[in-house]
Amino acid sequence: MILFGIGNDEFSVGQLLERGNYSGTNMSYHLRQLSEGGFVERVVSQRDRRSTPVRLSTKGQKLCADLNAVGSLCNRFVAKSPDDLRNLAVAFQTLHKIDQVFESAARYR
């Protein structure tokens, strides 16, 4: 999930925590593990040497692309017709909106 949260952008640890729902996790630990595995690259900021934004490495980008391909394949098995695809898209949009409501409520609680 962290890899998908980073996507094609470059983020600091704080920005990732704000952007994604990673509560209760040790983000620095996970990013260190992903870095050691070659999935993310830490970039030393020229403006602030204390800040080390991360971005996906080529290996991380490939993994995300492979996971997206598997997801598309699963969608084809679940959705047999164009109507099924539309209904599935509506369901995902609805679930995403519900997730955003609960995330906002948890953040400002």
Secondary structure as GFF3:
##gff-version 3
##sequence-region A 1 109
A	DSSP	alpha_helix	2	6	.	.	.	ID=ss1
A	DSSP	alpha_helix	13	19	.	.	.	ID=ss2
A	DSSP	alpha_helix	27	36	.	.	.	ID=ss3
A	DSSP	beta_strand	40	42	.	.	.	ID=ss4
A	DSSP	beta_strand	54	56	.	.	.	ID=ss5
A	DSSP	alpha_helix	58	78	.	.	.	ID=ss6
A	DSSP	alpha_helix	82	107	.	.	.	ID=ss7
###
